[in-house]
Amino acid sequence: MLDMSKQEISSIIITFLMGLVAGAYLFIYGFSTTFKLPEVTTDDAYTQFVITGEGYGACDVLDQCLSFQVLENGKYRAILENGDNEPLIKEGSIPRKVNQQLKKNLTAGILNQQSQPLPTSNCRYGPEANNYRYQVSVDLVNYTLDTCQNQIDYNGQAWLSLVDLWNYFTTVKF
């Protein structure tokens, strides 16, 4: 057995404890602050049915355009520009009836038909008015319905469902 004095044993114990304290400090303030868990995106979580809508045109002049995203479960996040101030944000759920109508009327076939581009840009509501752009994802395929760019059937159930959705967001209190 080794013959060590009390002073040597205490030096070894103090050295060990100092190494333990230094290692804990480096871990807490060095490594753990830079380590972040990977983020889950809504693209991964919601792939069957997602609607993104935005207004543009006249609302841009006033800096008060509305945009929103509705997930397949009916949850939404709406953003209303607020001039030079921070945008107003509201989260919630759309009414169940509106969500069911959207899923019923926004099918891949109808969206494919109505997302066809116009030969020339022609804004339905005029270049000086508010126009609308929707991106609808159905089964991982994105369809764009833009009132200036696409051949939309404005009397069809798909468009009327999107109008109901937009009208719902105009009643939301921010």
N, C-alpha and C positions, 0 to 999 in steps of 0.2 A: 504494500500500500504506500501511496505517496505521503510524504511527510510535509504538510503545509501548515504555515502559521495562521493564526487568526486574521492577521492583517492581509495575507494573500487571499484567503477565502472571502473576506469582506470586499476586497478589490474586485474579485470575479463577480460577486453578486451585484455590486454597484454597476459594473460595466454591463452586465446582462440587463439590469433594470433600465439603464440609460438607453441601451439599444432598443428595448421594448417601447419606451416612451417616444424615442425619435421615430421609430417605425410606425407607431400609431399616428403620430403627428403628420408624417408624410402621407400616409394613407388617407386620413380624413381631409386634409387641406390640399393635397396634391392630386391624388388619383380620383377620389370619389366625386369631386366637384366637376371633373371633366367627363365622367362617365354618364351617359344618358341612355335610357332604354329606347329602343327603336319605336317610332311613332306608328300607330295604326292609322291609315288613311281611310276616308269614307269610300274611296274607290275599291278598297279591299273588302270593306264591310257591306256595302250596298251596291250590288252589281245588277240587280234585276230591273229596277225602275227608279230613276232619279230625274227630277226636273229642275232646271236652272232658268230663271226668267230675269230679264232686265229691261228697263225703259231707257230710251235715248232720244235725243232730238231736242225739243223745246225745254225739257227738264234739265238738260245740260247747261242751258243759258242761266237758269235760276240756281243751278247746282243743287237740285233736289230730286235726283233720280232714285228710283226704287229698284232694288235687285233682291233676289231670294233664291234659296235652294230648298227643294222639298225631297225628302228621302222616301223610299218605298213604304216605310212604316207610318208616313204622314207627318213626321217631325220636320220642322222647318227652321231656317235661320234667315231673317230678312234684314236688309241694311237700307236705310234711308239716308242719302247724303243730306248734310245739314249746313249748306253754305260753307263758310270758312271754318266752322266748328267741327268737332269730332262727329263722324257719322253716328246715327242712332241705330242701335242693334236690338232686335227682338227675336226671341226663340220661343217655340211652342209647337203646337200640333194643329194641322188644318182639320176642319170638320170631317168626320168619317164619310159622310155622303159625298163631299167634294172629292175625297181621295178615291172612293169607289168609282165615281164617274170618270175620273182621269184614267184609272187603270182599265176601265171598260172601253173608253173611247180612243185612247192613244195606243193603238196597236202598231206593230211594226209595218204592216202593209199600208195603213193609212198614213203613217208618218213618212214612209218612203215616198209615197205619192206627193205629199204636200211639202216635202223638203226639196223638191226639184227646183233648181234655180230659174229665175225669170231671165228671159233673153237680155233685157236691160233693166237696170235698177229703177224701180218705180215704187215710191213709198205710198202705201195704202192710205195713210192719214196725212199725207203731204210732207214735204221736206222741212217745213217750219213747225210741225206738230210733234207730239210724242209718238214714237213708234216703238215696237216691241220685238224682242229677240228671245226665243226660248230654245234651250238645248235640252232635248229629251233623250235619255239613255234607256233603252229597252233591251234587256238581255245582252249587255255589253256593246251594243251598237248605238252610236250617237246620231241624232237627227236634229237639224237646225231648222227652226221655223222663224223667219225674220220678215216683218211686214214690209220691208223694202227689197228683199232679195229672193223670196221664195213664192212658189205657186200655191198659196194657201186657199182652201175652200172656206171662205168666211161665213158660210151658212151651214157648214158641216158640224157634226157633234164634237169632233176633236177640237176645233177652234173654239166653239162655244164653251167647252169644258175649260179651256185655258183662260177664256174671258172670265168665267166664274171664279177661277183661281185668282186671277189678277184682282178682280173686284173684292175678293175676300181680303187680300193684302191691303187694299185701300181703306178698309175699315179697321185694320189693326192699329191700336194705340201704341205709339212708340214712347 
